[in-house]
């Protein structure tokens, strides 16, 4: 079951073009396979007939001549075995036999692949028998063989020839096969006549037949009669009539009479001339008739092969034309359908990947979108179903565009709500800060000043949150300065806007400044990162803030000692910071990151989160060179005075003051190290507690400095 499901899932992922191809390929393959099967059957018949004709022209003709020469040599050898005399007649016959053997072997080579397969065994047997011909002759010449054993050696070779004849008749045409088998029987009967003749020729030399020879003669005669009857029964009228005519002639009748007398008496004829004359005439007639019958059968075989080839050409050609027509029609149909589907797919892809995202992007930028103009109908052609699907896609497109416009309007409305609420809140917070300033100037009580300071710090944080709402709504806060602002002041101001600012350690930074137009946003960005570091790190650890000039601008690093994040979380947050998406109201947990991403995108600042060597998280802010001001511009600003407004600068100075009282931070040695790296703290020294007069003087000085800073800020203006 699992492999089946896996294949099914794999097939579902295939393209429609591929599925159409498979749908058309299967019937075409079936049709082609059926056509090939029928063609193979008919071609097999034709090849069989052509092969039989080739074998007849090569092996058939030469093996027939070889059989005749061996039969003649057998007769001469029978005389030599009786008289023990070798004459020139026997030598000449042996030469003719050797020539016939050479011609047969050349014919085997000419037959080539047609002589392979089923003919390999009979050819090997015949070749081995012909190779023994020299030793058979040597035994005859040396007088080592008896008359019957010598003749039997020749008989074995001739049996191999007739076995080869049996395998040559391997045509698929039943009629031709029957005629060939019948002619084969008539040829074998001719061989038995030759065996009888050879045996009688040898016996006439000494006018006696031995018992084994008489039995062999009787067996030869019986086999001859059986084969003649069998052959005549199988031949058709055209081939049978010539044999019937031969069997009615005087030579055959004389031979048959003398054959019966020899079987009855067991002795050879007294007069050899009558036997020899009748046998010679009969074998001559049979040889001519056998050759003529073979030619007729070969012609029939060739005609049958030609007819079969013609049938194959007609049937195969028509079948091939039908297959090709089916393939062409199927391919054209498949291409047309695939083209229609491809056009529909291209239109749908263009809609989903280009048109709708473009509309959404335009809506995101606040542009007006005409639904009727943008929701154009998808233009496709083809089948009715394709057109219906295109219309359905058009309807989906209109619905999607309408929904996108509605969502954009909703987001714009929500953004306006955020903006109105933030501006109202910001106005109230500015009034609250002004009221706090007035209260601080009128108050000299240290405890009251401490409470006012904390309330001032809380109000500053509330103002930053109000600015965050304005940033998320797409607007920019109103705070800006004409002159460059020192980096250290921006970092200190950012730390001052964090609730747990006492845990933040700002290290020494190279003297530099940022453009005043970006100072407020950079302060807000760093404040969000510092606050995030204090929230997600243990309360007993410090957050380190450091900065340095680099080749591409100015880098500020905020490092905490928390638990850090996983590699996947770092990748996700860095992707959000690099390309901030549309703010999702449901994703309020990452509100600070959205604000940082928007501010970074506005000024081309790069923000990267990575794992700290101490196990926490390090946030790196790379401010581009275009925002970093030259040192000369900073020095020309206002001598050694900072460019931040008085409230922000005084608050920042309070954060990094060396003393501590009423909640103000104190810089502690080794506070920036991890807890496990800290040295054992020394015993704290007992400090003398300040008198109320000293505390009052301290906060009076702080109040006067704050008032002076406000006056300077009012002179600079936003």
N, C-alpha and C positions, 0 to 999 in steps of 0.2 A: 504493500500500500504506500509506504513513503516514497519509493521511486516514482510511482504513478502520480502522486500529488506533486512531486518535484517537477516531473515533466509537464504536468498541467499548468503549474505556475510559470514554468519557462515558456510554454506556448502562449500564455496570456500576455506575456511581455513582448511578443513578436509584433512587428508592424502589420498593418492591414495589407500592404503590398505583398508582404511575405505570405500571409494567409491566403490571399487571392491566388498567388503563384502556386501554393500547395494545392488549393482547391482545383485548379486547372491542371496541375501536373499529374495528379493521381490518375484521372481517367485517361489522359494522354499516354501515360506510361503503360497502363493496362492495355490500351489499344495497340500501342507499339509492341508490347510484349506478345500479344496475341498474333499480330501480323508477323512478327519475327518467328514465332513458333510454327505457324503454318508454312512460312517460307522455308524454314529449316527442314521441315518434313519433306516438302516437295524438292528442295535442293538436294536433300539426302538421296532421294530416289534418282534424281538426274545424275548426281555424282557417282552413284553406284553403277548406273548404266554406262556412263562415260568411262569409269574405271574398268568395267568388264570389257569394254571395247579396246581400251588401251592394253589390257593384259592379253587379250586375244591377239592383237597385232604384234606383240612382243613375245611374251612367254608361250602363248598358244601355238603360234606358227612354228617357232624354233623347237619347242618340245615335241611337236608332232613329227618333225623331220628327225629329231633325235631318237624318237621311239622307233621309227622305220629303220634307221641305221643300226640301232641295237638289235632289232629283230633279225636283220640280215646277217649281222656279225654272229648272232647266236646260232643261226643255221650253219654257217661256215665252221663255227667252233665245234658244233655237234659232229660234223664229218671228221674234223681233226682229232676229236676225242676218241673216235672209233678207229681211224686208220693210223693215228699217231704220226701223221705226216703234215708238215706245214708248207703250204704253197703260196704263190703270189696272189691268188684270189683272196685268201684270208688276209694277207698283208694289206692289199688295196682296200678291202672293206674296213679294216681297222683304221686306216688313214682317213677314210670318209667319216667314220664314227668320231674320230678325234676332232675333225673339222666341225662337225655338227655340235660337239660338246663346247668348243670355243664360241661358236655362234650363240649357243644357248646362254652361256655365261655373260656374253656381251649384252644380250637381250635383258638379262636380269638387271644389269646396270642401267639400261635405258628405261626400264619400267620405273625405277626410282621409288618414290613414296607409294606408288600404287601396289608395289610388291611387298609392302610392309603389313603388319597386323597379322591376320589369320594365315597369310601365305608364308610367314617366316618359318614356321615349323616344317611344312612340306618341302620348302626350298632347301632348308638345312639338311633334311634327310636325303633328298636327291643329290645334293652336292657331295655329301659324304659317300653315297653309293658310286657316283662318278669318280671320286678320288680313289675308290678301291678297284677301279677298272684295270689298272696296271697290274695289281697283284693277281687278279682273276686270270688275266692273260698269261702271266708268268706261270701260274699253276697248270694251265692248259698246255703251255709250251713245254713245261718240264714233266708232263705226264703224271702230275700229282693229284689230279682231279678225275673222278669217274665221270661218265657221260651224263648221268642224271644230276649229280651235284654241280657240275659245271654249268649245265643249263639252268639249274635253280638259282645260281648266282646272277645270271642275266635276268632271270624272272624277277628277282628282288629289285633290281634297278628299275625294270619296267613297271613294277608295282608302285614304286615311288613316283614315277611319271604320272601314272593314272591317279594316284592320291593327290598330286598337284592339280590334275584336271578337275577333280571333285571340288577343290577350293576355288578354282577359277570361276566356277559357276556360282556366283554370289550376287545375282541381280535381284532387285526388289519386285520386278514384274513377274507375276506367277506364271503366266503363259510361257514367257521366254525361259523361265527357270525349268519348267516341265520339259520343254523341247530340248534344252541343253542337257538335262539329266538323261533323257532318252537317247540322244546322240552319244552321250558318254557311255551308256550301256552298249550301244552298237559298236563303238570303238573298242571297248573291253572284250566284246565277243570276237572282234577281229584279232585281238592279241591272243586269245585262246586258240584260234585257228593257226596262228603263227607258232604257238608252243607245240601244238600237235605236229605241225610240219617239221619243226626242228627235231622233235623226238623220233619221228619216222625216218627222216633223212639219216640220222645216226644209226638207226636200227637196220636200215637197208644195206649198210656197208658189211655187216656180218650176218644179215638175215635172221635176226633174232631180237625179241623184246624180253627183257628181264621182267620178273614179277613186279617189282616196284615201278618199272617203266610202263608196264601194261596198266597198272592201277592208276598211274598219273595220267595216261592217255585217256582212260575212261573218265576220270575226273574233269579233264580239260573239255572233253566232248559234252559232258552234262552241263558244265558251266556255260559253254558256248550256246547250247540250245536254250537254256534259261534266259540268258542275256538277250538273245535274239527275240524271244517271245516278249520279254519285258520292254525292250526298246520299241518294237513294232506297236505294242499296245499304247505306248505313250506318245508316239509321234503323230502329228496331224496329217491330214491327207496329202498335203504338198510334199512333205518330207518322207512319209511312209511309202508312197507309191514307187519311187525309185528303188527302194530296198526290196519291195515285193517283186519288182521286175527282175532284180538280180537273183533273188532266191528261186525264180522260175526258170533260170537259164541252165544250160547243160553243164557248165563248170561246177555250179553249186550242187546240182543233183548228183553229178559224178562223185564229187567230194563227199557228199552225205552218204552215198552208197558205200564207198570205200571206207568211210569212218565207221559205219555200222559193222562192216565185215571185220575190220581190225578189232573192234571191241568184242565181237563174237568169237573170233579165232584166237585172239591174243598174239597174232603174228603180223609182221609187216607185209605189205603187198609184194608179190613176187616180181612184178614189173614196175620199176620205179618211174618210167616215163609217164605213165598214165596218172600217177599220183602227183608228180611234179607239175605236169601240164595243167591239171585241173586246179591245183592249189595256186599256181602262179596267176592263172587267169582270174580266179576268184578274188585273190588278194588285191590284184591290180584294179579290178572293178570296185571292190570295197574301199580301196584307198582313194580312188577318184571320187566315189560317191561321198565318202566321209569329208573330203576337202570341200566339195561343192556344198554339202549340207552345212558345214561350218561357215562358209561364206554367206549362205542365206541367213543363218542365225545371227551372224555378225551384222549383216545389213539390217535385220529386224531390230537388233539391239540399238544400233545407231539411230534408226528412225524413231524408236521409242524414246531414246534419250533426247533427240531433237524435239519431238512433240512435247515431252515433259518440260524441257527448257522453255519452249514457246508458251506453254501454259503458265509456267512460273513467271515468265516475263510479263504476261498479260495480267495474271492475278496479282503478282507482286507489285507490278507497276501501278495498277489501279489501287491496290492497298496502300502503296507508298504515297500516291497522290492524295488519297483520303486522309492518311495520317498527317501529311504536310499541310493539307487544307485545314484540318482540325487544329493543328498547332498554330498556323497563322491566324485563324479566326480567334482562337483562344487567347493568343498573345495580344492581338489588337483589342479584344474585349477586356482583357486584364489590364492592359496599359490605359485604356480609356477610363475604366472604373478607378484604377489607381490614381490617374491624373485628376479625376473629379474629387476623390478623397483627399489627394495631396493639396488641391486648391482650397478645399474646405479646411484642412488642417493649417495651411499657411494663413488663411484668414483668421482662424481661431487663435493661432500663435501670435499673430500681429495684434489682435485685440487684447490678448492677455499679457503680452510682454512689452508692447510698445504704446498702444493707444490708451488703454486704461491707466497704466503707470504714469504716462505723460499727463493725463487729465488729473490724476491724484496729485502729482507734483505741482501742477499749476494751481490746484486748489490749495495746496499747502502753502504756496507763495502768496496766496490771497487774491489770485486773479478770478475774474468772473467767467463762468463756463456756461455756455448755452447748450442745454441738454439736447434740444432738437438738432442743432447743428453738429454737435460732437457725436451723437449716437447715429452714425450713418449706417445704412443697411449694408450687409455683407453681400457683395456681388459674386455669385458663383453660378455655374451652368452645369447641366448634366441631368441626372435622373431626378424624378419627382421627390424621392426620399432625400437626396442631397439638398435640393432646394428647400424642403421642409426643415431639415436640420439647420440650414443657413438662416432661415427665418427665425427659428428658435434661438439661435445664437444672437441674432439681432435684438430679439426681445430681451434676452439676458443682458445684452449690452446696455440697452436703454434703462433696464432696472438697476444695473450696477452703477451707471453714470448718475442716475437720479439719487441712488443711495449714497454715492460718494459726495455729491453736491450737498445732500442733506447732512451728512456727517461733517463735511467741512463747515457748513453753516453752524452746526451744533458746536464744533470745536471753537469756531470763531466766537460764538456767543459765550461759551465757557471761559475762553481767554479774556473776553471783555469783562466778564464778571470778576475773574481773577484780578484783572488790571484795575478795575474800579475799586474793588475791595482793598487791593494793595495800596493804591494811591490814597484812599481814605485813611487806611491804617497808617500809612507813612506820614500823612499830615498830622494825625493825632499824635504819632510818636515824636514828630518834630516839636509839636507844642508841649508834649510831656518833657522832652529833653530841655526845652527852654525854661519850663517851670522848674525842673530840677536844678538848672544852673542858678536861677534866682534863689531857690531855697538854699543851695550850697553857699552862695555869697552872704546870705543873711544868717547862716548858722555857724557858730563857733564851738559847739559842743562836739567833742570827738566821737561820742557814740552816735549822735545824729548824723555826723559826716560819714561815718562808716555805713550806716544804713542807706544814706543817700547815694553813696558810691556804689553799693550793690544794686540799688534800684537803677542807677544810671547804666551799669553794666548789663542788667537785664533788658533795659529798654534798647540798648544798642543791638543786642542779639535779636530782639523782636523786629528792629528795623531791617536787619539782614534777612530775616525770614520773609518780611514783606517784599523786599527786593527780589527774593527768589521767586515769589509769585509773579512779579512783573517780568522777570526773565523767562519763566515758563510760558507766559502769555504772549511772548514775542516782542516785548518792549524792552527798552533800556532804562536803567535807573538814571535819575537826574544828576547824580553827583559826578563832577568832572572838574579838572584843574588845568589852568593854562600852562603852568610850568612843570618841568619834570619832577617826579617824586622819588626820593631815595628809596632804594630797595629795602634797606633795613627798616625804614618807617612803614613801608607797606606790609612787611612781614610782621612787625610788632603790632600794627593796627589790626591785622588779621588775627593774631593771637589774642588780642584784647577782646575780640568779638566771640571768643569760645568760652563756654561755661566753665570748663575745668582748665583754665589758662595757667593755673599754678603748676601743672604737670608738664608744661611745655618749656623746653630749653632752646633758646635761639643762639646758635653759635655765631662767631665772628664771620662776617661776609665781606668780600671785596666791595669797595666803594663804587656804587653805580646807581643808576636811576632809570625809571620807566617813564614813558610818555604820560603826561597828566590826563589825557583823554581815556587812557586804559587803566589808570591807577585804581579807580573804584572797583572795576570788574576784576582786576587781578587780586585786589584785597579780598573781595568776596570769594574768588576761586580758592585762594590759599586758606581762607578761614574754613571753607567747607571741608577741605582735605584735612586740616588740623583737627577740626571737630570730629570728623570720622575716625581719625587715629586715636583720639582720646576715648571715644565711645567704645571702640572695639579692641581695647587693650586693657590689661589689669590696672586697677586704680593705684597700685603701688609702683608703677613703672613710669618712666619719663618718655615724652615724645620729643625727638630731636628734629630741629629745623635748621638746615644749612643751605648755603648758596655759593655759587662760583660762576665766574665768567668762562664761557666756553667759546669754541670757534663759531658756533651757529647762533649765539645769543647769550642768554643768562639762564642757568639751571638752578632751580630751587627744589630741594629734596626734603620730604616729610617722612620720617621713619618712626614706626612704633614697635613695641615689643609684644604684640599680640600673638594669636595662634596662626595667623596667615590664612591663605586661601589655597584651594587646589589649582592645578595647572589649567583645568577647564574653566574654572571661575575667573582666573586671571585673564584668560583669552577672551571670555565673554565680556568682561568689564572693559578691557582695552579696546575691543571692537566697538562697544558703545561709546567710549570716549573719543575714538577716532572718527566715527561717523554717527552722530546722534540721530536716532530715529524720531518719529513723531511721538510726543509725550503721551503715554498711556495713563489715563486717570486711575486705572486699577492697580498700577504698579507704583504705589506710593512708598514702598520700602526703599527704592533707589532714587528718591527725590533729589538727594544731594548730588549723586552722580549725574543725573540729567542736567542739573544746574551747572555743574562743572563742565560738562560736555558742551552745553550751549555757550558758555562764556569762552571756552577754548576755541570753539569754532568761530566765534565772532572776531577774535583777534589773531587767529592763526597760531595759537599756542598748542603745543603737543603735550599731552598728559599720558604717562605710562605707569601702570602698577606692576610691581614685581615683588618676588619674595626677598625679604631682608636677610642678610647673613645671620642675624640674631633670631630668626624664626618668625618675625612679624612681617609687616608689609611696608614697602618703601614706595612712595608716590613721587615721581619725578616730573617737575613742571619745566618745560623748555620754552622760555619766552623768546620769540624770534628777534633777530638783530634789528629789525625795523622799529621795534617798540623800545629797545634799549637806547637811552639817551647818552650822549657823549659826556665825558667827565667835565669838559669845559662848560657845557650847558648847565650842569648841576652846580658848578662853582659860581657861575654868573647869575644864578637864581637869586640868592639872598644871603650871601656870605656863608656862615655856618648854620643858618636857620633852615629847618625842614620845610618842605612845601605842602605837607598835609595840613588840613584845617586844625585849629587849635584843639578841639575836643579829641580828635583822633590821635593827634600827636601826644597830648598830655596823657591820654589813656594808655597809649603804647609805652610811654616813659614810665608810667606807674607800674606796668606789668613787669618791666625789667629792672625796677629799682633795687638797689642793693640792700636796703633795709626792709623791715617787715613790721607792720602794725595794723591792727584792725582788719585782718584778712588779706593784706597786700602780700604778694609772694616774696620769698627770700630765695636767692640762688644758693643751692646747697652743693657742696663739693661732691663729685662723682654721681650727681643725680641723673646724668645722661646715660650711665652704664646700666647693663642688665643687673637684676638683683644678685645673680650668682657671681658677677664679676666685681661687685662692690667689696671694698675693704671693710674690715671691722670698724665701725664708727667710733671715734674717740668719745670720751666722756664729755657731755655738753658742759660748757662753762656757765656758771651762774651770772646772768646779766642783771645789772641794776635796772629796776623798773622805772620808766620815765614818770616824771611828775605830771600832774594834770596841766600845769603851765607849759611844759615842753610839748605835750601833745597838742595843746591848743595852738601854739606857735607853728608846729609842723603843718597842721591842716590849714591854718591861715595862709601860710606860704603857698600851699597847694592850690588854695582857692584863688589867690592873687594871680598865680601862674595860669590857671584855667581861664580867668577873666581876660588876661592879656592875649591868650591864644585865640579866644573868640573874636576879639577886636581885630587881630591880624587876619583871621579867616573872612570877616565881613569886608575887609579891604580888598582881599583877593577876589572874592565872589566865585560862584560856581561856573 
